[in-house]
Amino acid sequence: MAQELMDKLVVLVGGGGFLGRYVAQELLSRGARLRVVGPHAERAYGLKPLGNLGQFQLLHADVTKPETLPRVLGGADAVVNLAGTFGDDLAAVMGAGAGNLAQAARAARVAAFVQVSAIGADADGETAYARAKAAGEAAVHAALPGATVVRPGILFGADDHFINRFGSLASSLPVLPVFGPEARIQPLFVEDCARAIVAALADPERHGGKTFELAGPEVITMLDLNQRIAAAAERKPLLAPLPDGLSGLIATLTGWLPGAPITSQQWKLLKAGNTASGTLPGCAELGVQLHPLGLFLDRWMTRFRRNGRFADRLTA
């Protein structure tokens, strides 16, 4: 598989975000030529040192503006669509925008297309996010029936805003409220997710037209996650599980404020849970061996301990 992408031109749309950095690194390590595209493509400039001379390019385009897409798809062999948002333009970016990109890719005769959706995508979903992701899937398949859809779950990594946020809160608050304590999640290591996406891209004949759910190797609750993070950070905040009614009320009343603990949409997504359905193929079918959160947590949480990395030395 490593040779299948050698010298191929891959267009990575929305590559400046958390997952995009890892997908870019995986593609470059396999010898692909990478063109990172987005309305703010300059945010991905830090990826340039990962590539060799002539292996990396940045171009500006916007999936909500179809006229900007043909130029950035010229000569492309494959496309990965990571364009996403949590803003007010959900439907425009992740729904219609995905369709615009797929139509442009069809016109450009692109051989492989991977649409990155999300676990929980549902045309009848309770949240606008779930509905927009489902609309994007439908629009892509309408234009490119041979496209591959991948639905990642919650991602974690050394530089994420998920595990690290809880670590920071556990180290600074004497009482830590836990929203949706019984909500079930299946966190996936971001590098495993990137490998799965690239594996799907590398073999469109085998994986084209399929939908994959990309989830981690274990299902845990939000309360369990907070307990693990606090233990790894060697902190002992009082964990206060919040009932659903109170969680929903806090989200409604404060979710619109900057820095709010949780928004209404985030609460609805959390309450619904974030686990694989078990009815679709996953990382195993893409040849990816999964890494559990416990493999990394003690090492990553050292910076949240008292005295950080010197904690053991100072307390011995």
N, C-alpha and C positions, 0 to 999 in steps of 0.2 A: 504493500500500500504506500510505503514511503516514496516509491518512485513514480507513482501514478500522478502526482501533482508537480513533479519536477518541471520547471520552466513554464508551467501553466499560468495564465494571467487570471487571478481571482480578484473580483471586486467585492470588498467588504463594506457593506453599507451600515453606518452607525458604529464604526469600529473604535470610537474614542471613549467608550464606557468601560465599566468594570469587566464584563465578559469579553468585550471586543479586544481588549489588550491580550487576553490569553488565546483567543482564536487567532489573532494576528501572529502571535509568537509561534503557535503550532503550525500555521501555514508556512511561515518563513523558514522554520526548521526543516520542513519537508521540501524546500527548494522552490516553492511557488513564488511567482512574481505577484506582489500585492499592491492593489490600488484601493486605498481607504477613502471612502466617500461619505459626505454628510454636509448639512448646512453649516456646520462649524467644524470642518475637517481639521482645522489647525489644532484642535484639542488632542488629536492623535499624533502630533508632531514628535512626542516623546518615544514613539514606537520606531522611529527611523533608525536608531543605532542597532536595532535587532536584525536589520537586513544588511545584505552585502551591497556593494555599489551597483546601482541600477535595478535593485530588487524591490524598491519601495517607492510609492508615489501617493501624494495627497491631491484630491480634487474636490471642489465644492459642487454639491447638487442637493436637491431637496425632493423627497419622494412625493410630497404634496404638490409639486410643480412638475408635471410630466415633461414639459419642454426642456428641463435641465438634464434629463436622464440619458437620452441617446448618446450624447458626447462622452459620458463617463463609462458607458458600456462598450464602446468601440473596441473590437479585438478581444473581448473577454471570453474566457473559456468557462468560467463558473462565477456564480454570485452567492453570497451569504447575506441575508437580510436580517440585521440586528436592530433596525430602526425602531425605537420605542419611546414612550413618554408616560408620565403620570399626570400630565397637565390637562388642560381643557380640550386639547386637540387630539384626544385619544382616537376617535373614529377616523379623523383625517390622516393621521400618521400611520397607525397600526392596522386600520381597515382599508380605506380607499388607497392610501399610500402604498401599501403592500401590493395591491392590485396594479397600480401604476407601474411599479418596478417590474412586476412579472410580465406585464404586457410589453414593456420596453426590452426586457431580456428575450422574450420570444421573437421580437422583431430583429434583435441583434444575433439571433441563432445561438444563444448561449447553451452549452451542452448540459450544465448541471446547475441546479438552483436549490438552495436550502433556506426555508422560511423558519425563523426562530420564533416560536409562539410561546406558550406557557401552559403548565399544568393548570387545569381548571378552565381553559378556554371553552366558552359555551355561548351559543347564540341566544339562549334564553337565560343566561346567567344573571345573578342579582346585581353585579357591578358592571359599570360601563367598561371597565378594564377587560373583564372576561368576555364581554360581548364584542369589543373591538378586536381582541385577539382572534376570536372565532371568525369574525368578518374578514380579517386578513387571510386566514387559512382558506376560506371559501373563495376569495378573490384570486389568490395565487393559483389554486387548483383549477379555477375556471379558465385562466390564461395559460397555465402550464400544468396539465394533468400529470406530467412526469416529475414534478417538483417533489422534494422531500420536506416534510414538516417535522420539526423537533419541538417538544414541549418540555423545557427544563422546569424543575421545581426551584425551591429556594436555594441559592448558591452561597457557599462560604469560601473564604480564602484569607490569606495572611493580611491582605489590605482591603478587606470588605468593609461595608458599613452596616453589617448585620451582627456578626459575632463580636466585633470590636465595640459596637455601640453598647451592647449588654455588658461587656467587660468594663467599659468606662463607667456605666451607671452603677455596677456592683461595687466599684472601687470608690465611689464618691457619695453614695446615698446610704444612710443607715437603714432605711426602709425602701424596698424595691417593689413597686406594684407590678403584678404579672397579669397582663391582659390575655384573656382566652387561655387560662392555665391548662385546660384539657384539650385544646386544639392540637391536632396531630400534624406534624410536618416530617418531611423526609429529606433533610438537607444534603446537597450534592456538592462535592469538591469542585471548584470552578475549573481546575485543570482537567478533571475527568469530563466535565461538560464540553470543554473545548475540543478534547480528543474525539468525543462522540460526534460533534458537529462536523469536524474535518473528515472523520471516517465516512460519514454519510455522503459528504461532498465528493470524496475520492472515488466512489463506486456507484454512480447514478444508475447503472444498469441493474444492479442488485437492490438498491435502496430507493430508487425513484418511485414516486407515487405512494409511498408509505408514510405513516405517522408514527413517531417514536416518542415515548414518555421517558424523560431523563430524570431519574430520581436517585437518591443516595441509598446505601445498603441497609439503613435502619430507620424505623419509624419511632419518633419520640414526641413527647408532649412539650408545650411551651414551658410548663413548670419544670420538667426534667431538664430542658435546655438551660434555663436560668440557674438551676442547682449545679449543673456541670460547670458552667462558666464561673460561677462564684467560687466553687471548689478549686478550679484550676488557677484562678487569680488569688487564691488563699485569702478570700474575703468572706465575711459572715454577715451580710446584710439580712435583715428580717424580710423574707419573701412573703408578700401579701397578695395571694390570689384574689383577683377581682371577679365578682359575679358578672355574668353577661349583661344584665340590665345596667349595672353601673358602668361597665366598659363602654357600652353603646352610648350612654348618656354623656360620658366624658368626650367621646369621639365627636358627638354631635355638637356639643357646646364649645369645645376648644379646638376641634380639628382644623378649623380655618385659620388659626393663628400661626405665625411663623414659629418653628421649633416646637410645635405641639407634639405631645407624646405619641398620638395616633390620630389619623384622620378617619372620617366615616368610611371611606372606601377601603382603607387599610384594615379597619376593623371587620368589615364584611368579608374581605378576603381571608383574614386570619380565622374568623369564626367558621368559615367553610372548610378550613383545613387545606393542606397542601401535600397530598400524597398521590402516588401513582395509582391508577385505577386497577392495574393488573391485567387489563384486557388488551393492551397494546405492547408491541416489542419495546425493549429498552436498551440500556447501555450494553448489556451482555450480547445482544444480537449485533451490536456494532463493534464487538471485540474489545470493549473497554473494561478493564479491571478497576473496581471501585475502591476508594480510600475513605474509611470512616472518619468522622469528626474527631473521635478520641485519639487518632494517630497524631494529631497536631495540637490539640487544645492546650495541653500543659506548656508547650513551648511558646505558643502564641500569646498566652495570657500572662507571661512573666512580666511584661511591662506594666501591668495593672496591679502587681503585688506591691506591698510596702517595700520601699527601697529597690524596686524593680529587679533587675538581674543580679543585684548584689544581696538580695534578701537572705539567701542561705548563709552567705559568708558573715553577714552582720548579726544574725540571730544564733549562730553556732556557739 
